[in-house]
Each structure stands twice: as structure tokens, then as C-alpha cells.
Amino acid sequence: MYDDEELSEIREAKESWEAETLDPTLDRHGERNERFATVSNREVDRLYTPEDVADLDYEEDLGFPGEPPYTRGVYPTMYRGRTWTMRQFAGFGTAEETNERFRYLIDEGQTGLSTAFDMPSLMGIDSDDKMSLGEVGKEGVAVDTLRDMEVLFDGIDLAEVSTSFTINPSAPVIYAMYVALADQRGIDREELRGTLQNDMLKEFIAQKEWVIPPEPSLDLVTDTIEFAVAETPKFKPISVSGYHIREAGSTAVQELAFTLADGFAYVEDCLDRGLDVDEFAPQLSFFFNSHNSLFEEVAKFRAARRIYARIMEEWYDAEAEASKQLKFHTQTAGQSLTAQQPLNNVARVTIQALAGVLGGTQSLHTNSFDEALALPSEQAVRVALRTQQIIAEESGAADIVDPLGGSFAVESLTDETEADAMAYIEEIKEIGDGSVRDGVLHGIEQGYFHREIQESAYEYQERVDEGEETVVGVNAYEIDEDTRPDLLKVDETTRERQLDRLESVKAERDDDAVDAALDDLRDAVEAGENAMPEIVAAVKAYATMGEIMEVFEAEHGTYRERIGVA
């Protein structure tokens, strides 16, 4: 963007500024810190100039919004056309209570639903299982059968709303319930819109919610993708999730690299299944964390789009533009929220949300200020949603496409992030002898990802403990007064009410139809066929979550057995 003569002049001018203006100031006052770095401990320079982006090729590295390499956004007008989807995470207690929260959020202006499930549902067991004791409805909504799904979306038009489901090992069952509910209501499957998290690779890397081992888990994910391509083309069957990798303690670069590697692993598995890349790739979606270091996060999002576009074309022969456009949901950093002085979290979330917007996210969840203490209260949820609405309607941040594009600092950070992330991806590919999928699977078995993340998490905590990293209200600016807000408490009768419904469903259903559906599912799993049609059929017969997942456990064993965990 600058010729050698211009760069030489800028270099000389900078040297003159350092000698005549900067150095005397440093001699008199110094700076706040000897070293300045991001949350990920990436050192940042005092000043960035054209020299830092001397190798930047505008057309190849930046381009224009809506055109490759999509650094500046996947749509030409971005938020000038319409704002991102405001998708607040919600779910607690029984289906009735969560349905009430859904309706509240819609009335308050939310433009997409996002469903949180309780631990038994996440792990594919029923509410009446002995392992569910004390967990029913506590951190999300309890869903055992199609009956719960019917109540959960009572009065909500599935053809009009976009719904996200944050669930992984048992994601195919929840997806089947949503499809079955649409069939029941006479809604064309092709009209269903939403996203299923369904990212099992990141579970083995970071979040650690699993049932069956990695390889059959990957097969089941690919089953859902294949089914979605044929049956629900507007519904995204996977959200490849870096969020939990970051929450586990990774750096921004590790989050980006490991997430994209997981995404490419799914691409390779779909290709091996015989799917056409330009048929399934447009239905892939991603999910990133947005942390406190605003410019680092913006650079991460921009680098993500650029890497994805290039690799999808060069490694996987994608031709359709939609196959090369990385579209993603963002959630503000739960790990950054503090129980101390929780109202400080409003400021943190605002900065993190702004980073997501400036980085070009397609959908956004803003955490509530009380989430370090409990499930969010209605007041806290409203403030979180209003934060997005203020950014969209009052700040002007949504009025310019890629407003930080061309910033010497942001472009330099974007280049550095891209280079470092690609080094990780190439290393993972090497672990797999040329296959990213095999590299991810081997990396999981060898503990590669765990070691990388644990080391970063330890280094961060060490910086906090030593005061190198300031956390306002925790290791600086502390106060003694009680600043805890009023908290949401889950009704103690939740479990009883959920068990009553489950018992009622079991009493009313046709047991012969359930057994036949589960037998058909068992046959499909044993034959290595796509299991989704049989899961949908089993759900329609009101088979329970636990009954369906037990079929897969019987065939593949559990991952706990493999690694020797009771």
C-alpha cells in the first residue's frame, strides 16, 4: 500500500519523533507499565505505522465486504442492511418456565431464541435417572421427550423464529425433536431456521461433555449434517465452537486455530462420507468468544474469515461463495465475569460485545452481569439485551462496514493472528499425516490440546496472582461491602413436576411403537447407516432422551470406559 520511498520517509519521521518528542517524555514521566500486552499475553507496540503493514496487499488481504477473502465482512452492507441477530441464551427449570422466558425476551425485542439445557439433558440421560438427582432444571431447561419440546415452544411459530440449541452429545435427539415438532404442526422442514451446537470435537478438547468415544461421536455429527442438507437446508446442524476452548483458558490464537481445525475436520469427514463441499459447507456455522482485549478480538474475527476462505478453496476445492464465507455467533466471555462487584460486568460485557460488532459477527449473546453468581435474573437479562440494542441503535458502531479496517494496529494484529493460527493448524495437520481430521483425533487421544490450553490458563492465572494482569474488583480496586444482586432461584418443585410429566408420557405412549422404533435405530447404528431418520421416528413415538442415547452407548461403549473414568 506504500512504496519503498514513502516507507523510508515514514521511518525517518518516526525516528525523529522518538528522539525529539517521545524520549524526553519517557525520561520525565515514563509509562504506566514496562510491558503492554493483551489478555492472551500478546505484546502490543506503543505505536503502529504503515511500516507494520508494509506487506499488506489490499485486494488479496482485505478486499471489500461481501467478497473474498471476507476480511471486511461476509455481506456487502453488513449491519447497514440489518443488525446482527440478538440471541440471548435462556433456559431453566421446566419447559413452561423457559417458554415464559422465551416469550419475555421476544417481547423485549430479541430477534432469535437460544436454548440452554440442564445437565441431564446435555448428557443424554432422563430426569428420573439416579445420575440426574440434584441437577434437573438447575442450569438449563429439562427435556426428556417430545412432550417437553411441545411445551417449550408453545405459542411460538417455528416458521418465523430462528432457534439455537446449545447441546452436544445428545444434540441429534434435540434436533430430531425440533424436526418432529415441525412435522406435528404441519410446518415444512425446509422452513426451519436455527443452529445446533453439536460440536463434539471441542467437547473432547475443552468442555468435556461426552457420551460415546470421539470417532463414533464424529460419525453422528456427520449424520446430522447429511440429514440437514437433505431435510432442513435453512437450519445449521453444527456450530463449531471456540467459545468453550477460550473459557477453558486458551489464548485468542489457540481459540481460533483449534476451532478452525475442528471445522476442517468436520469438512474432511463430510467429504469422506461422499457429500459435496458446496452442498454442506454453507450450512456450517461457528461460535467464538469475545474477551476483554478489544483490538485482539477484532483481529481474531477478521483473521478467522480470511483463513477460512482461503483454506476452503485451496484445500477443499470449495467453489461457491457461501462455502467460503465463515459466519459466526459470538458470546461475551463468561470467564471474565466476576462475583465481586458484579455490576462491573456490565462494562466488561459492553466492551466485549462492541468487539464482536466491530469484528463483524452475525449473531451475539451478551452475558448477564449476575452470571458469576447464578442463572441470570430478568433484570440482568434485560440489561444484557439493552446493551446490544444501545450498540446497534445509539453508538454508530453498526453504521460503518468494518470501521477499523485499515487501522495500522488492527491490520498488523490481524496478520500476526493469522500467521500464528496457521502455524497451529499446520502442526495439527502434520500430527494427522496430512489430514486435519486425523490430527484432531490423534491430538485428543495424545492430550495435545489439553496441554496447550492448560499451559496458557496457568500462565494467565499466574499473571493475575502476581498483579501483572489487573482484574478490577478482584486484585485491584477492591471493596468490602456486599455487592451481591438479587438472584434467580430455581423452584425446588422443578424436579417433581418434570418427573410427573415424564411418568405421564411413559404411561400414555404406545410401548410397542417405542420398542419398534428403538429396534430400527439399533439396526441402523449397527449397520453404520445415517441414524437421524430413525432418531426422528423414535422421538415421534415418545421414546426418551435416555432410551435413545442408550442405543449408541450399547454399540460404541462410553468414552468414560475408554479413559478409565467411572
N, C-alpha and C positions, 0 to 999 in steps of 0.2 A: 504493500500500500504506500510505501515511501521508498524513494530511490536512495542509493548509497550516499549521494551528496547531501540530501536532506537529513538522513540519519546522522551523518557526520556533524552537521551543523547543530542538530539537536543534542548530540553527545557533548559537544564543546560547550553549548549553552548550559547543560546540566552541570558539567564540571565547574563552570564559572559560578553558577548558583550555589553549589555545595561549598565552594571556597569563600565566597563573599557574603552569602546570606545564611546558609544552613549552619556552617561550622561555628560562627560566632554565637548563634542562638544556642547550639548544643553546649558550648563552653559555659554560657551563662546559666542555662536552665536545665539542660539535659532533656530526657524524655521520661514518660511515666514508667516504662519498663525497658530492660535491656534487650528483650526479645518480644516480638509480637507474633502471635500465632492464632490459628482458628481452633475451634473445638476439637478438630481432628489432629491438632498439633502440626498443621502445615504452616510453616513460617511465611509471613507476608512481608513484602517490602514496604519501605516508607513511601515510596512514590513510584508510579508506573508511567512509562513514556512510550512513544512509538517504537523505541528500541526493543521493548519487551514483546512486541508483536511483529517484529520485522519480517518474520517468515509467513505471516498470515496472508493467505490468498482469499480475497473477498468472495469470489464465486465458488471456489472449492470448499472453503471452510465456513463461510457464513451464508452466502446466498440471500434469498428472500423468503419471507414467511410463506408456507404452503408449498415450497419447492425444495428438492434435495439441496443440502444434506439435512434440512429441517432444523438447523441450529437455532433459527429465529422463530420457530413455531411450526406446528403441523397444519395450521389453517391460515389463509391469506389475511383475514381480518382479525383473527383471534377474538379477544373479548369485545371488540367494537361490533362484532356480529351478534354474539350473545355471551354472557358471562359463563364462567365455569359452573359445573353442577355443584350446588351446595348440598353436600351429602353428610348429614350428621349421624354418627354411629348411635344406635339406640337398641335397647333390649334388656329386659329384666323381668323376673317373676314369671307369670303365666302369659299365655298368648293374649288374653284380654287386656292385661296391663300394658303390654308392649304395643298392642293395637291402639290403645288410648294415647300413648306417647307418639306413635306414628302420626295420628290424626292431629295432635297438638303441633308437631313440627311442620306438617303440611300447612296448617292454618297460619303458622308464623312465617311462612314464606320459603320453607325448604323446598328444593326442586328435585330431590332424589332421596330414596329411602336407603338406609344401611342397617343391616340386622346383626346384632350381637347375640350369640348363643351361650347358654350355660355350659359348664364343663362336661357334664354327662353327654349332652348333645354333640359337643365338639369331639368327644372321644368315642362316639358311636355306641353308647350304652343307654339303656332306658332309665327312666326316673325311678322305677321300682327295683333297680339293680342295687345290691348291697354297696357297691362302689360309689353310688350316687348320693349316699347319705350325707347330708350337710351341704350339698352343692346344688340342689335343684333350684333353678331360677336365681341363683345368687350373683353371677357375673354376666348374665345374659338370659334370654328367654329359653324356656324349656320346650323342646319339640320332640315328641315321641312318635307321632303318627300323622297321617294326612289330616286328621281331625284338628290337630293343633294349627296346622297351616291354614285351614279353612277359617279358624277363629282369628288368627294373626292378621289376615288380610280382609277381614270382614268390612264391607263398605268401601274398599279401596279398589279402584279399577286397574287391573293388571295391564290392560292395553294402553293406559295413559301414564302409568308411573314406571320409573326405572328403579330397580331394586338391587342392592348389593348384599351378598351373603358372605360374611366373614367366617368361614368354616373350611376345614381341610380334610382330615381323614374320612369323615362322613359326608363330605361335600356332594358326592354323587347322589346320595339319598335325598338331601335337601333340594338339590336341583330337580330330581325326579318328582318330589312333592310339588314344586312350583309348576312344573310342566303338567302334572296330573290335575292341579287346581285349575289351570287354564283350560284344560280339556273339559273339566267338570262344568266350567262356566261358559263353554262354547266360544272361547277366545282362540283365534288361530295362533298356533305355536310361533308362526313367523312374526307375530306382533310383539312377542315378549322381549322386553329390554331389561338389561341389568348385567350384573357381574357376579361370578362365583370366584371366591379366592382360590381354593382348590390347588394351592401350590405346595405339594408335598416335599419337594426337594429342599425348600427353605425350612421346612419343619425339622428335617434331619440335620440341617446345618445350624439352626438357631432356636426356633421356638419349642421344638421337642414335643409336639402333639402328634403321635403316630399310633397306628394300629398294626398294619402289616408291614413287612420289610420294604426297603427302598425300591427294588426292581418291580415287584407287583404293584406297589403304590404308583409308580410311574406309568405302568400299563393302564391302571384305572383312570389316571388323569387323561391319558391319550384317548381312552374310551369316551370320556365326556367331551373332549374336543371334537372327535369324529362325529359323535351324535349331534353336537351343537351345529356343526357345519351343515348337516343334512336337515335338522329339525327346527333349530332356533337361530337363524342367521343374524338376528339383531342382538342376541344375548352373548356376552363374552364368558366363555366357560372356564377361564383362568385369569387370575390377576397375579402375575409373577411378582413376588413381594420382597422388596428390600427393607421394608419398614421394620420387620422383626429382627433382621440381621443388624440393623443400626441400634435397635433397642437393646440387643444383646451386648453392645459395646464396640461395634466396629467403627472404623473411620468412614468418612464420606466416600472415599475412593473404594474401600472394601465393600461398602454397601452397593455402590454402583457396579463394580466388577462382578461380585458374586451374584447379584440379581440378574445381570445380563447373561452371565454364564448359565444360570438356571434356565433363562428364557431360551437360549440357543440349544440347551439340552432337550427341552421340550420340542423345539423345531426339528431337531435331528430324529427324535423318536417318532414324531408325526410323519416325517419323510420316510423312515423305515417302515412305517405302517402302510405306506403307499399313497398317502394324501398329497395333494398338490399344494405347494407352498403358497400359491396365490389364492387358494381357496380357504385355507385355515389361518394364515398369518394375519389377515385383517381382523380376526376375532380374538387375537391375543391382546391382553392389556397388562399394564404394570402398576406397581404401587410403591411409592417412595416415602421416606421420612423427610421432614423438613426441620432442621435443627436451628440452633441459635446463630451460627455464623452466616449472616445473610448472603454475603457475596460468594462464599464457598458453596452454599446450597444452590444459588442461581447457576453457578458454573457447572455444578454436578448435573442439573437438569438439562442444560444446553449440551454438555458433552454426551449425555445419555442418548439424546436424539441423533447426534452426529455419528456416534459409534454404531448404533443400531441400524441406521440407514445404510451405512457402508457395508457392514458385515452381512446383512440380509441380502444385499445384492451380490457381493463378491464371494461369499462363502456358500450361500444357499440359493443363488440364482433367482431371487425374487425379481419380478418384473413389474407387477402392479404397484402403483404409488402407495396404495393403502397397506401393502405388505411391508413397506419400508418406513412407515410412519409410527414412531413409538408414541403411544397415547397412555397417559398415566393418571392415576389418582394420587393425591398427596394427603398425608395426615401429619399434623404438627407433632412434635417429639414428646411422647409420654414420659420418656426417661428424664426429660429436663424439668418436669413439673416437681415442685417442692411442697411437702406437707407444711413446712414452716412458711408463715406469711403467704398463704395460698393466693391472695388477691394479686400478688406479684406475677402469678402465672398468666394473668390477662395480658400483661405487657409482653411476656415471652411468646405467647401464642400469636399475638398480633404480628410480631416481627417474623415469626416462622411462617405464618400464613402469607404475609407480604412476599417472602422469598419464593413461596410456591407460585404466587401470581406472577411475579416478575420473571420466574423461570418458565412460565407457560404451561402450568398444569391444566388438565381437562376437568378435574373434579377435586373437591377439597373437603376435608373434615378438620374442624378446629376443635381441639380438646377443651374440655370444661375446666375451670380453674380449681375445682374441688376433687379432681380425679385421683390425686395422690392420696386421698383420704377415703373415698367411697365411690360408688356409682354416682354419676352426675345428677344433681337436683334440677328441677325445671328452670329455676332462676339461672343456674350456671349454664345450662344448655342454651337458654335464650341469649345470654351474653356472648357465648361462643358463636352462635349463628349471627348475631348482630355484628360481631367483629368482621365476618366475611362481607356482610351487606354494606358496612361502612367503607371497607376497602373498595368494594365494587362501585358504590354509588357516590362516595364523597371524596376519596383520596386522589382520584385521577390516575391511579396505577393501571386501571383497566382501559385507559383511553388511548394508549400508545402501544403499538406492537413491538415487543422486545425492547423496551426503553433503555436497557443497559447495554444493548448491542453496540459494539464499537468502543466501549469503555476499555482503556488500556489495561486496567486492573482485571476486569471481568474476562476479557478475551485471553489474557495471559493465564488466569486461573483455569479457564475452560480448557486451554491447550494442555496445561500441566495435568489436570484431572483426566483428560482423555488419554494422555500418554501413560500415566500411572495405572489407570484402569485396564488399558490394553495389555500392559505387561502382566497383570494378574490373569487376564483371560487367556493369553498365550501360554502362561505357565500351566493353567488348568487343562488346556488343550493338550499340552505336552504330557501331563500326567495320564491322559487318556489315549496316548499314542495317536494323536491326530483327531480324536473325537472329543468334543466338549462334553457330550453326554457321558461318555465313559470316564472322562476326567472328573466330572462332578460326582458320579457314583463312587469312583475309587477314592476321591478326596473325602467323601463322607465316611467311608469304611476306614480310611487311614487316619482320620482325625485332623486332616489338613485345615479345614475351615474353622474347626473349634480352636485350634492352636492360634491361628491368625487373629481371630476375634478376641480370644481371652487375653492375648498379649496387649492388644490395643485397649481393651477395657481396663486392664490392670494399670497401664501407663496413665490413662485418663484419671482414674481414681487416685493414683499417686500424686498427680499434679494438683488435684483438688485438696487432698490431705495436706500437702505442703504449701498450699496457698498460691501456687503458680496459676491455677485456674480459679477465677472468682465465681462463686455461686451466691448471688445476692440473697441474704436472709439465712444462708446456711453456714458459710465460712467468712462472711463479711456482712456488716450492717444488720447484725442480729438484734432481736428484741426479746424481752421476757414475757410480754403479755400474751394471753390466749387469743390466737387469731383464727381459731377453727370456725368455719361457717356451719350453718345448719346442714345436716347430711341426709341424703336419701337412705331410708332403711327398707329392705325388702320384707314384706309381710311374712310373719312367721307361719301363716297358714298356707303359704305357697305350695309347699311340698304335698300337703294333704289334698289340696284342690287339684293339683296336677295328677296325683295318683288316682283320685276319683275318676278323672276323665279317662285316664289310661285303662283303668279297670272296666269302665263302661264300654270303651271301644272294643276291648277284648271279648266282652260278653255279647256284644251285638254283631260282631263280624262273622263271616262265614269261614269257619276254621278250615274246611276242606279247600276252599278257594285260596286261603293263605298258604296252606301246605303245598298246593299245586304250584302256586307262583314261586315259592321258595325252592321247590324242586327244579323248576325251569331255570331259575337263577343259578342254582348249583350246577346244573348241566352245562350252562353257558360258560361259567367260570372254569370248570374242569376242561372244557373243550378249547379254552383260550379265545372265545368269541367276545365281541363287544357286549358288556354286561348291562349297558344302560337301558335297552328296551325291557329287559326282564326286571330291572330295578323299578322302572315306572309301573310295570304291571303289578309287582309286589306291593308297592305303595298304594295303588288303587284298591288292592284287596285289604288295605289297612294293616299290612304287616308292620311291625315296629322297627324303629331305627336299629335297636339291638339285634333283632332277629335277622335283619338283612346283613348287618356287618359281621355277624357270626358265620355266615356262609363264606366270607372271604378269609376270616381267621382260620376256619377249618381247612381251607385249601392251602393257605400260604403260611400258617403259623403267625405268631406275633413277633414284632421286632424286639419286644422285651425279652422274649425267649432267646433270640439270636444273640443279644448282647449280655445275657445273663442277669437281667433285672427282673425281680419277682413282680 
